[in-house]
Amino acid sequence: MQTDPVKVGTQWLMRGGVRPTRQRVALASLLVGDGRDRHVTAESLYADVQDHGEQVSLATVYNTLRAFCDAGLMQEITVDGSKSYFDTNTHDHPHFFWEDDRTLVDAPSDQLRIVALPEVPQGAEVSKVDVVIRLRRK
C-alpha cells in the first residue's frame, strides 16, 4: 500500500500545530511524505521543491524551516558555525558530516558514549549537546 505524501505532510504539520498552507504542505510532503528522516539545507529543499513544480521562494523555504523548528517538527544542526542543516529526526542523536560533499547523515546513537561534560557556569544549564563527527574519504 502506497502512502500519500501530501496526507503524511499535512498530518505532520497538524501534529506540530502548524497551519497547513499550500506552500507548507508542499515542503512538508517533500520532507516527510515518504516516511523517512531527511537532512536538508534550505537551498537543497528549495531545489527539490522547484523540481516538483511548486512556486515557493527561497525566503519562504528559510522561514518555513524555522517555523517547523519552532514547532518542534525539525531540529537545526549548524556546521562550521554558518551552514545550517535541518533534520526531521528530532530525537537526540549524533551526526556524521561528510566534508567532501558537505552532507549530513545520522550516526549510530548506540555507539556514542559521553561520559562527562565540563562543569557549566553558575546560573546556566545544559539545554542540548550536539555531536557532529566530521569525516573525509581516504
C-alpha positions, 0 to 999 in steps of 0.5 A: 500500500502506497502512502500519500505524501501530501496526507503524511505532510499535512498530518505532520504539520497538524501534529506540530500545530502548524497551519497547513498552507499550500506552500507548507504542505508542499515542503512538508510532503517533500520532507516527510511524505515518504516516511523517512528522516531527511537532512536538508539545507534550505537551498537543497529543499528549495531545489527539490521543491522547484523540481516538483513544480511548486512556486515557493521562494527561497525566503519562504523555504528559510522561514518555513524551516524555522517555523517547523523548528519552532514547532518542534517538527525539525531540529537545526544542526549548524556546521562550521558555525554558518551552514545550517542543516535541518533534520526531521529526526528530532530525537537526540542523536549524533551526526556524521558530516561528510566534508567532501560533499558537505552532507549530513547523515545520522550516526549510530546513537548506540555507539556514542558514549559521553561520559562527562561534560565540563562543569557549566557556569553558575546560573546556566544549564545544559539545554542540548549537546550536539555531536557532529563527527566530521569525516573525509574519504581516504 
